[in-house]
Amino acid sequence: MPELPEVETIRRGLEDHIVGLTLTDIEVRAPKIFIGEPEEIIGEDITSVERQGKLLIFRLSGSKLMTIHLKMTGQLIWKPAMLVDRDPAFEELDPLIDNAVMPYSEEEVEEDDEVVMGGHPEKSYLQPLPHKHTHAIFQFSDGSRMYFNDLRKFGRITVLEAEDLPKTSFLERLGPEPLQSGFTAQYLVEQLAQRPRQPIKTFLLDQSNIAGLGNIYADESLFRAAILPDRLTGSLTAGEIRNLFDAIEETLELALAHGGSSSKDYVNAVGDRGTFLTIANVYHRTGELCNRCQIGIIQRKKIGGRSSHYCPICQR
């Protein structure tokens, strides 16, 4: 599942291309994933693309808005008008899927013809659009299209009144954004005090505590703060909590600067690979030498059903 940096990268990529355009048609091919009536927003202009946690929010010129949550295997692809009816030879790109590249070669996209995509790069997605995993197609006034693909149909597209957005169950349960003013060191102290017997890794992954933080960046933040992922929250000192607060912000800022992470589970939204994993210290580095202490070997263990990566020497 994409985390805050990846969804923010998708948001920025789409914002650059669809804000100001009119939504002229929506083809819903899998009613299960679409909540609300598409006809209610056809003809509306896209006024902004926003994000709260891992939720994309498309503000419209009327009274309604649209949200998209990619969940585990959702994918968005935006194509300019001149590329809508052109599809590359996908079979030539199959060997590249392990590198999580954009399924368009440089030769097929002119300098000004950017394809914006983000989400899960499942190999079965590499076929001409739309395909059997395409469940919604959005047509814009300039002839461009946005395709919503989802292998497992876990993702959701929702149309609702703009004034009802804060009252949705998802946002009501969402904690503060780690890079916004609501997330402070004091907030972290208070939340940790309420769950003294919970592993810190489990705490960090709970979206009601911190919005948008997921497995990759929780592991990297704990490494930066020198805290083991299975430490109970009640055992953390005031200094460790402050270090963790700083580490979360520093890790996410660094991830955003690198366009997020690309792996078999994610590719970023602007046509380039997210490069954060090339500088990651622990995530997916099991068995490798620690970058910091040059002694410890990166370990992996399950905590709360999720794989956690850490250095047994650096982290205490």
TORLO-547352 format. One record per residue (C-alpha): residue number from 1; x, y, z. Coordinates in Angstrom, 1 decimal. Example, Ala and Ser with C-alpha at 12.3 -4.5 7.8 and 13.67 -1.06 7.14 Angstrom:
BEGIN
+-----+--------+--------+--------+
| pos |   east |  north |     up |
+-----+--------+--------+--------+
|   1 |   12.3 |   -4.5 |    7.8 |
|   2 |   13.7 |   -1.1 |    7.1 |
+-----+--------+--------+--------+
REM end
This chain:
BEGIN
+-----+--------+--------+--------+
| pos |   east |  north |     up |
+-----+--------+--------+--------+
|   1 |    0.0 |    0.0 |    0.0 |
|   2 |    1.4 |    3.5 |   -0.8 |
|   3 |    2.2 |    5.6 |    2.2 |
|   4 |    2.1 |    9.4 |    2.7 |
|   5 |    5.1 |   10.2 |    0.4 |
|   6 |    3.8 |    8.1 |   -2.4 |
|   7 |    0.2 |    9.4 |   -2.3 |
|   8 |    1.5 |   12.9 |   -2.0 |
|   9 |    3.6 |   12.3 |   -5.1 |
|  10 |    0.5 |   11.1 |   -7.0 |
|  11 |   -1.3 |   14.2 |   -5.8 |
|  12 |    1.3 |   16.5 |   -7.1 |
|  13 |    1.5 |   14.8 |  -10.4 |
|  14 |   -2.2 |   14.9 |  -11.0 |
|  15 |   -2.5 |   18.5 |   -9.7 |
|  16 |   -0.1 |   19.6 |  -12.4 |
|  17 |   -2.3 |   18.2 |  -15.2 |
|  18 |   -6.0 |   18.1 |  -14.3 |
|  19 |   -6.7 |   21.2 |  -12.2 |
|  20 |   -8.8 |   23.6 |  -14.2 |
|  21 |  -10.2 |   20.8 |  -16.5 |
|  22 |  -13.8 |   19.8 |  -16.7 |
|  23 |  -14.9 |   16.3 |  -16.0 |
|  24 |  -16.9 |   15.4 |  -19.1 |
|  25 |  -17.6 |   11.7 |  -18.5 |
|  26 |  -17.1 |    8.9 |  -16.1 |
|  27 |  -17.4 |    5.2 |  -17.1 |
|  28 |  -17.9 |    3.0 |  -14.1 |
|  29 |  -17.0 |   -0.6 |  -15.1 |
|  30 |  -17.2 |   -2.1 |  -11.6 |
|  31 |  -20.1 |   -0.6 |   -9.6 |
|  32 |  -18.7 |   -2.2 |   -6.4 |
|  33 |  -15.8 |    0.3 |   -6.2 |
|  34 |  -17.9 |    3.5 |   -6.9 |
|  35 |  -19.9 |    4.9 |   -4.1 |
|  36 |  -22.4 |    7.7 |   -5.1 |
|  37 |  -23.7 |    8.8 |   -8.5 |
|  38 |  -21.1 |    9.7 |  -11.2 |
|  39 |  -23.7 |   11.8 |  -13.0 |
|  40 |  -23.7 |   14.2 |  -10.1 |
|  41 |  -20.2 |   15.4 |  -10.8 |
|  42 |  -20.0 |   15.2 |  -14.6 |
|  43 |  -19.7 |   18.7 |  -16.0 |
|  44 |  -17.8 |   20.0 |  -12.9 |
|  45 |  -14.4 |   21.6 |  -13.0 |
|  46 |  -11.5 |   20.1 |  -11.0 |
|  47 |  -10.5 |   23.0 |   -8.7 |
|  48 |   -7.8 |   21.2 |   -6.6 |
|  49 |   -6.3 |   17.8 |   -5.8 |
|  50 |   -5.7 |   17.4 |   -2.1 |
|  51 |   -4.7 |   14.6 |    0.3 |
|  52 |   -5.5 |   13.6 |    3.8 |
|  53 |   -3.5 |   10.7 |    5.0 |
|  54 |   -3.6 |    8.2 |    2.2 |
|  55 |   -6.9 |    9.6 |    0.8 |
|  56 |   -6.9 |   11.6 |   -2.5 |
|  57 |   -9.5 |   14.4 |   -2.6 |
|  58 |  -10.6 |   15.9 |   -5.8 |
|  59 |  -12.3 |   19.3 |   -5.2 |
|  60 |  -14.9 |   20.3 |   -7.7 |
|  61 |  -16.6 |   23.5 |   -8.8 |
|  62 |  -20.0 |   22.4 |   -7.5 |
|  63 |  -21.2 |   21.3 |   -4.0 |
|  64 |  -19.8 |   17.8 |   -4.3 |
|  65 |  -16.3 |   16.3 |   -4.3 |
|  66 |  -14.7 |   13.0 |   -5.1 |
|  67 |  -12.3 |   10.9 |   -3.1 |
|  68 |  -10.1 |    8.0 |   -4.2 |
|  69 |   -8.4 |    5.5 |   -1.8 |
|  70 |   -6.0 |    3.1 |   -3.6 |
|  71 |   -5.9 |    0.6 |   -0.8 |
|  72 |   -3.5 |   -2.3 |   -1.5 |
|  73 |   -3.5 |   -2.7 |   -5.3 |
|  74 |   -5.1 |    0.4 |   -6.7 |
|  75 |   -3.5 |    2.4 |   -9.5 |
|  76 |   -4.2 |    5.7 |  -11.2 |
|  77 |   -2.9 |    6.5 |  -14.7 |
|  78 |   -3.5 |    9.8 |  -16.4 |
|  79 |   -2.8 |   10.1 |  -20.2 |
|  80 |   -2.8 |   13.2 |  -22.3 |
|  81 |   -5.2 |   13.3 |  -25.3 |
|  82 |   -2.5 |   12.5 |  -27.9 |
|  83 |   -1.6 |    9.3 |  -26.0 |
|  84 |   -5.1 |    8.1 |  -25.2 |
|  85 |   -5.4 |    6.0 |  -28.4 |
|  86 |   -1.7 |    4.9 |  -28.4 |
|  87 |   -0.5 |    2.0 |  -26.4 |
|  88 |    3.1 |    0.6 |  -26.3 |
|  89 |    4.3 |   -2.9 |  -26.9 |
|  90 |    3.8 |   -3.9 |  -23.3 |
|  91 |    5.3 |   -7.4 |  -23.8 |
|  92 |    8.7 |   -5.7 |  -24.4 |
|  93 |    8.5 |   -4.1 |  -21.0 |
|  94 |    7.6 |   -7.2 |  -18.9 |
|  95 |   11.2 |   -7.8 |  -17.8 |
|  96 |   11.3 |   -4.4 |  -16.3 |
|  97 |    8.4 |   -4.9 |  -13.9 |
|  98 |   10.7 |   -6.0 |  -11.1 |
|  99 |   12.3 |   -2.5 |  -11.3 |
| 100 |    8.8 |   -0.9 |  -11.0 |
| 101 |    9.2 |    1.4 |  -14.0 |
| 102 |    6.5 |    3.3 |  -15.8 |
| 103 |    4.9 |    1.1 |  -18.5 |
| 104 |    5.8 |    3.5 |  -21.2 |
| 105 |    9.2 |    3.8 |  -22.9 |
| 106 |   10.9 |    7.1 |  -23.4 |
| 107 |   10.7 |    6.7 |  -27.2 |
| 108 |    6.9 |    6.5 |  -27.0 |
| 109 |    6.3 |    9.6 |  -25.0 |
| 110 |    7.4 |   12.9 |  -26.5 |
| 111 |    9.1 |   15.5 |  -24.4 |
| 112 |    5.8 |   17.3 |  -23.6 |
| 113 |    3.6 |   14.2 |  -23.5 |
| 114 |    3.9 |   13.1 |  -19.9 |
| 115 |    2.0 |   10.1 |  -18.5 |
| 116 |    1.2 |   10.5 |  -14.9 |
| 117 |    0.8 |    7.3 |  -12.9 |
| 118 |    0.9 |    6.0 |   -9.4 |
| 119 |    0.0 |    2.9 |   -7.4 |
| 120 |    0.6 |   -0.8 |   -7.6 |
| 121 |    2.5 |   -2.0 |  -10.7 |
| 122 |    1.1 |   -5.5 |  -10.9 |
| 123 |    2.4 |   -7.3 |  -14.0 |
| 124 |   -1.1 |   -8.0 |  -15.2 |
| 125 |   -1.6 |   -4.2 |  -15.5 |
| 126 |    1.0 |   -4.0 |  -18.3 |
| 127 |   -1.5 |   -4.3 |  -21.2 |
| 128 |   -3.3 |   -1.7 |  -23.4 |
| 129 |   -5.7 |    0.5 |  -21.5 |
| 130 |   -8.5 |    0.0 |  -20.6 |
| 131 |   -8.1 |   -3.6 |  -19.6 |
| 132 |   -9.9 |   -6.1 |  -17.4 |
| 133 |   -8.6 |   -4.5 |  -14.2 |
| 134 |   -9.7 |   -1.0 |  -15.3 |
| 135 |  -12.8 |   -0.2 |  -13.2 |
| 136 |  -13.3 |    3.5 |  -13.9 |
| 137 |  -12.4 |    5.9 |  -16.7 |
| 138 |  -12.5 |    9.6 |  -16.2 |
| 139 |  -12.7 |   11.8 |  -19.3 |
| 140 |  -11.5 |   15.4 |  -19.2 |
| 141 |  -12.3 |   18.4 |  -21.4 |
| 142 |   -8.9 |   18.5 |  -23.0 |
| 143 |   -9.4 |   14.9 |  -24.2 |
| 144 |   -7.1 |   13.4 |  -21.5 |
| 145 |   -8.2 |   10.5 |  -19.4 |
| 146 |   -7.5 |    9.1 |  -16.0 |
| 147 |   -7.8 |    5.3 |  -15.5 |
| 148 |   -8.5 |    3.6 |  -12.1 |
| 149 |   -7.1 |    0.1 |  -12.1 |
| 150 |   -7.4 |   -2.3 |   -9.1 |
| 151 |   -6.5 |   -6.0 |   -9.2 |
| 152 |   -8.4 |   -6.9 |   -6.0 |
| 153 |  -11.1 |   -4.2 |   -6.2 |
| 154 |  -10.3 |   -3.1 |   -2.6 |
| 155 |   -9.9 |    0.6 |   -3.6 |
| 156 |  -12.9 |    3.0 |   -3.4 |
| 157 |  -14.1 |    6.0 |   -5.4 |
| 158 |  -16.6 |    8.1 |   -3.5 |
| 159 |  -18.8 |   11.1 |   -4.5 |
| 160 |  -20.2 |   13.1 |   -1.6 |
| 161 |  -21.2 |   16.6 |   -0.5 |
| 162 |  -18.1 |   18.6 |    0.3 |
| 163 |  -19.5 |   19.6 |    3.6 |
| 164 |  -19.8 |   16.0 |    4.6 |
| 165 |  -16.2 |   15.1 |    4.1 |
| 166 |  -15.0 |   15.8 |    7.6 |
| 167 |  -17.8 |   13.6 |    9.0 |
| 168 |  -16.8 |   10.5 |    7.0 |
| 169 |  -15.8 |    7.6 |    9.2 |
| 170 |  -12.3 |    7.3 |    7.6 |
| 171 |  -11.4 |   10.9 |    8.3 |
| 172 |  -13.0 |   11.0 |   11.7 |
| 173 |  -10.6 |    8.2 |   12.8 |
| 174 |   -7.6 |    9.8 |   11.2 |
| 175 |   -4.8 |   11.2 |   13.3 |
| 176 |   -2.9 |   14.3 |   12.5 |
| 177 |   -0.6 |   14.6 |    9.5 |
| 178 |    3.1 |   14.2 |   10.6 |
| 179 |    4.2 |   17.2 |    8.5 |
| 180 |    1.5 |   19.5 |    9.6 |
| 181 |    1.0 |   21.7 |   12.7 |
| 182 |   -1.3 |   19.2 |   14.5 |
| 183 |    1.5 |   16.8 |   14.9 |
| 184 |    3.8 |   17.9 |   17.8 |
| 185 |    6.2 |   16.3 |   20.2 |
| 186 |    3.7 |   17.0 |   23.0 |
| 187 |    0.9 |   15.2 |   21.0 |
| 188 |    3.2 |   12.2 |   20.6 |
| 189 |    3.9 |   12.1 |   24.3 |
| 190 |    0.2 |   12.2 |   25.2 |
| 191 |   -0.8 |    9.5 |   22.7 |
| 192 |    2.0 |    7.2 |   23.7 |
| 193 |    1.0 |    7.6 |   27.4 |
| 194 |   -2.4 |    6.2 |   26.5 |
| 195 |   -1.0 |    2.9 |   25.2 |
| 196 |    2.0 |    2.0 |   27.4 |
| 197 |    1.8 |   -1.8 |   26.7 |
| 198 |    1.7 |   -1.5 |   22.9 |
| 199 |    4.8 |   -2.1 |   20.7 |
| 200 |    6.0 |    1.2 |   19.2 |
| 201 |    5.9 |   -0.2 |   15.7 |
| 202 |    2.2 |   -1.1 |   16.1 |
| 203 |    1.5 |    2.4 |   17.5 |
| 204 |    3.1 |    4.1 |   14.5 |
| 205 |    1.1 |    2.1 |   12.0 |
| 206 |   -2.3 |    3.0 |   13.6 |
| 207 |   -3.7 |    5.7 |   11.3 |
| 208 |   -5.8 |    7.0 |   14.2 |
| 209 |   -2.4 |    8.0 |   15.9 |
| 210 |   -0.5 |    9.3 |   12.8 |
| 211 |   -2.0 |    9.7 |    9.4 |
| 212 |   -0.2 |    8.3 |    6.4 |
| 213 |    2.7 |    6.6 |    8.1 |
| 214 |    3.2 |    3.0 |    7.0 |
| 215 |    5.6 |    0.1 |    7.2 |
| 216 |    8.5 |    1.6 |    5.2 |
| 217 |    8.7 |    4.9 |    7.0 |
| 218 |    7.9 |    3.5 |   10.4 |
| 219 |   10.9 |    1.2 |   10.2 |
| 220 |   13.1 |    4.0 |    8.9 |
| 221 |   12.0 |    6.5 |   11.5 |
| 222 |   12.6 |    4.0 |   14.3 |
| 223 |   16.1 |    3.3 |   13.0 |
| 224 |   16.8 |    7.0 |   12.8 |
| 225 |   15.6 |    7.4 |   16.4 |
| 226 |   17.6 |    4.3 |   17.5 |
| 227 |   14.6 |    2.6 |   18.9 |
| 228 |   13.8 |   -1.1 |   18.5 |
| 229 |   10.4 |   -1.7 |   16.8 |
| 230 |    9.2 |   -4.1 |   19.6 |
| 231 |    9.9 |   -1.7 |   22.4 |
| 232 |    6.8 |   -1.0 |   24.5 |
| 233 |    5.7 |    2.6 |   24.2 |
| 234 |    5.7 |    3.0 |   28.0 |
| 235 |    9.4 |    2.2 |   28.1 |
| 236 |   10.4 |    5.2 |   26.0 |
| 237 |   12.1 |    8.1 |   27.7 |
| 238 |   11.3 |   11.7 |   27.1 |
| 239 |   14.5 |   12.1 |   25.1 |
| 240 |   13.7 |    9.0 |   22.9 |
| 241 |   10.2 |   10.4 |   22.2 |
| 242 |   11.6 |   13.7 |   21.1 |
| 243 |   14.1 |   11.9 |   18.9 |
| 244 |   11.3 |    9.8 |   17.4 |
| 245 |    9.3 |   12.9 |   16.7 |
| 246 |   12.2 |   14.5 |   14.8 |
| 247 |   13.0 |   11.2 |   13.1 |
| 248 |    9.5 |   10.8 |   11.7 |
| 249 |    9.5 |   14.3 |   10.2 |
| 250 |   13.1 |   14.0 |    8.8 |
| 251 |   12.3 |   10.6 |    7.3 |
| 252 |    9.2 |   11.8 |    5.5 |
| 253 |   10.8 |   15.0 |    4.2 |
| 254 |   13.6 |   12.9 |    2.8 |
| 255 |   11.2 |   10.5 |    1.2 |
| 256 |    9.3 |   13.3 |   -0.4 |
| 257 |   12.5 |   14.7 |   -1.8 |
| 258 |   13.2 |   11.3 |   -3.4 |
| 259 |    9.7 |   11.0 |   -4.8 |
| 260 |    8.8 |    8.2 |   -2.4 |
| 261 |    9.7 |    4.5 |   -2.8 |
| 262 |    9.6 |    2.2 |   -5.8 |
| 263 |    9.5 |   -1.5 |   -5.3 |
| 264 |    7.4 |   -4.4 |   -6.6 |
| 265 |    4.5 |   -2.9 |   -4.6 |
| 266 |    4.7 |    0.7 |   -5.7 |
| 267 |    5.8 |    3.1 |   -8.4 |
| 268 |    5.5 |    6.9 |   -8.1 |
| 269 |    3.2 |    9.2 |  -10.0 |
| 270 |    5.4 |   11.4 |  -12.2 |
| 271 |    6.9 |    8.9 |  -14.6 |
| 272 |   10.2 |    8.5 |  -12.6 |
| 273 |   11.0 |    5.9 |  -10.1 |
| 274 |   10.8 |    6.9 |   -6.5 |
| 275 |   14.4 |    6.5 |   -5.2 |
| 276 |   14.0 |    6.5 |   -1.4 |
| 277 |   14.7 |    2.7 |   -1.2 |
| 278 |   18.1 |    3.3 |   -2.7 |
| 279 |   19.0 |    5.2 |    0.6 |
| 280 |   16.9 |    3.2 |    3.0 |
| 281 |   18.8 |    2.1 |    6.1 |
| 282 |   16.8 |   -1.0 |    7.2 |
| 283 |   13.7 |   -1.6 |    5.0 |
| 284 |   14.2 |   -4.6 |    2.7 |
| 285 |   17.9 |   -4.8 |    3.8 |
| 286 |   17.6 |   -8.0 |    5.8 |
| 287 |   20.9 |   -9.7 |    6.2 |
| 288 |   22.9 |   -6.7 |    5.1 |
| 289 |   25.5 |   -4.8 |    7.1 |
| 290 |   24.1 |   -1.7 |    9.0 |
| 291 |   25.0 |    1.5 |    7.3 |
| 292 |   25.5 |    3.3 |   10.6 |
| 293 |   27.4 |    1.1 |   13.0 |
| 294 |   29.0 |   -1.1 |   10.3 |
| 295 |   28.7 |   -4.0 |   12.8 |
| 296 |   25.1 |   -5.1 |   13.1 |
| 297 |   23.3 |   -7.2 |   10.5 |
| 298 |   19.8 |   -6.0 |    9.6 |
| 299 |   17.1 |   -8.3 |   11.0 |
| 300 |   13.5 |   -8.8 |   10.2 |
| 301 |   10.7 |   -9.9 |   12.5 |
| 302 |    6.9 |   -9.9 |   12.6 |
| 303 |    5.3 |   -7.4 |   15.0 |
| 304 |    1.6 |   -7.2 |   15.0 |
| 305 |    1.4 |   -9.2 |   11.7 |
| 306 |    3.8 |   -6.8 |    9.9 |
| 307 |    7.4 |   -7.3 |    8.9 |
| 308 |    9.8 |   -5.0 |   10.8 |
| 309 |   13.4 |   -4.3 |    9.9 |
| 310 |   16.0 |   -3.1 |   12.3 |
| 311 |   19.6 |   -3.1 |   13.4 |
| 312 |   20.1 |   -5.1 |   16.7 |
| 313 |   23.2 |   -3.0 |   17.5 |
| 314 |   22.1 |    0.5 |   16.7 |
| 315 |   18.5 |    0.3 |   18.0 |
| 316 |   17.8 |   -0.3 |   21.7 |
+-----+--------+--------+--------+
REM end
